[in-house]
Amino acid sequence: MEAANYDILVIGGGNAAMAAAISAARLGVQRILVLEAAPPHLRGGNSRHTRNFRCMHTTPLETMPETYPEEEYWEDLLRVTGGQTNEQLARMAIRKSEGTYEWMKAQGVRFQPALGGTLQLSRTAAFYLGGGKALLNAYYRTAQKLGIEVKYEAVVTEVDIKDGRFNGATYTYKGDTHKVSSRSVVFAAGGFESNFEWLEKEWGPPAKNFLCRGTKYNMGACLRMLLDKGAKAIGDPTQGHMVAIDARAPKWDGGISTRVDAVSFGIVVNKNGQRFYDEGEDFWPKRYAIWGRLVAGQPDQIGFVIVDNKSVGRFMPPVFPPIGAKSLEELAGKLELDPAALRSTVDEFNKAVKPGTFDITVLDDCHTEGLKVNKTHWARTIEEPPFYSYPVRPGVTFTYLGVTVNDKSQIIMNDGKPATNMVAAGEIMAGNVLGKGYLAGIGMTIGAVFGRIAGEEAARQVKN
Ligand SMILES: Cc1cc2nc3c(=O)[nH]c(=O)nc-3n(C[C@H](O)[C@H](O)[C@H](O)COP(=O)(O)OP(=O)(O)OC[C@H]3O[C@@H](n4cnc5c(N)ncnc54)[C@H](O)[C@@H]3O)c2cc1C
């Protein structure tokens, strides 16, 4: 079969891929092909679900007040990763995030003032008007104007790589197999968060009960092939971003509206009706990303957030209504929990609550004393009917295992040398910056910054 020939092949159709394709086209490269596994209405991977990117700014921007300087951004990153980050690459991403705001605008993206809600990010994150879908629509419109060819439902299944050089790829399209070759390739095909078999290999049987918050197309096939063909791995395969989401969410693509933000207002019990972690440890934006893992550690990977009537309307509700009941016993029945166990946990909790001044905007003095697991802030008795519950399960956002890159986004091979004509951007290399933990909005920063660099490097390779 004759392979179609291009200057640059871009694998993936999200933020990183489109930033790369557009950047290369703007440098004059003409024959660029984007292969996107998803159909048009589901294009754009996890980027489709996003709302913002974390943006350094040394002066106020039109939609972002005050400033967010490099050092503060860096300190924030250092805190969440515990130092597991490549400082050179991380600082480069931080510095270049400043220009990314204007760059996105030049591609047709529009911004809006930060949305309110439980995660307050107005100074640190730039919110796109219309969310990730609008951002992608702008990218795809620009790509079309620049003559970039996009093939949907095109799943890359094989890559021909020898001695750090890419020769071509095989992809399937509606049951047929096609071959394509190019002078340079951009890998921007995400992590392996959609692939439950792979997740189970890393996390064990509990992974069966995980949900994937985003696209079902990030199966990790390109990542697997790159690692098998000599790309140097980076990141721990068991690390990723995992939040507690409504257990009724679909297996994939539930998106942002399935996140449960009620934890700080009540208690969380496991299927035995027992509490297992301090629900009031810190402000929710600093803690929401640990609850996926906490629930993953519980029997059958399920938890139940329990609040009473006085908390209703105080937090952003998920898309599913809470399960309500007039008594705790009735609620336990609806949740299939042992009523006596739930009653005893709540009674014990209520007795341990010390009176204080409840204020969700500060680390208040409402706490419990004398429990095995105390609640250190926002502890109020759970006694005012009706009682409500949100069942929660671990929702994987994205995984951190990736390929090592340098400051030109070139993939580093196991011999330590950069690949001749292969670059990577986005989730597939995010582990270079995120060894563990997560900083809200940095996923899209990594995608856009390294996407642009990858596109520029691919263009340079084509011209040489
Ligand atoms: C619900 C949710 C909300 C989020 N909110 C935010 C936010 O507000 N801000 C933020 O910074 N981050 C957020 N994130 C994280 C963010 O989505 C990712 O960090 C970012 O989208 C990664 O971009 P990417 O281009 O690398 O990957 P993706 O956008 O996931 O794109 C990967 C692409 O590769 C394609 N693909 C995969 N395999 C193949 C193959 N074999 N052949 C061809 N194509 C393939 C996929 O179809 C997809 O188009 C959120 C994630 C989720 C799930």
The ligand as an ORCA input file, in Angstrom:
! r2SCAN-3c Opt
* xyz 0 1
  C     -13.480     16.999     32.996
  C     -12.124     17.604     32.802
  C     -11.928     18.944     33.074
  C     -10.668     19.515     32.920
  N     -10.520     20.852     33.148
  C      -9.329     21.444     32.939
  C      -9.185     22.863     32.998
  O     -10.157     23.611     33.179
  N      -7.933     23.378     32.819
  C      -6.844     22.582     32.556
  O      -5.738     23.082     32.405
  N      -6.966     21.231     32.424
  C      -8.176     20.658     32.599
  N      -8.293     19.303     32.407
  C      -7.107     18.549     31.955
  C      -6.938     18.795     30.444
  O      -8.095     18.342     29.808
  C      -5.731     18.099     29.843
  O      -4.573     18.402     30.566
  C      -5.531     18.561     28.384
  O      -6.742     18.558     27.695
  C      -4.546     17.706     27.654
  O      -4.470     18.133     26.308
  P      -3.896     17.172     25.188
  O      -4.037     17.891     23.906
  O      -2.590     16.644     25.588
  O      -4.874     15.899     25.240
  P      -6.376     15.752     24.748
  O      -7.077     17.042     24.703
  O      -6.994     14.686     25.576
  O      -6.218     15.256     23.253
  C      -5.734     13.976     22.934
  C      -6.219     13.661     21.534
  O      -5.573     12.501     21.031
  C      -6.529     11.750     20.303
  N      -6.015     10.383     20.222
  C      -5.743      9.543     21.239
  N      -5.256      8.384     20.764
  C      -5.196      8.514     19.420
  C      -4.777      7.659     18.366
  N      -4.299      6.421     18.585
  N      -4.875      8.104     17.086
  C      -5.352      9.352     16.808
  N      -5.751     10.208     17.794
  C      -5.669      9.789     19.069
  C      -7.802     11.933     21.090
  O      -8.953     11.635     20.348
  C      -7.704     13.416     21.436
  O      -8.217     14.219     20.417
  C      -9.563     18.716     32.520
  C      -9.761     17.371     32.208
  C     -11.033     16.815     32.332
  C     -11.226     15.360     31.971
*
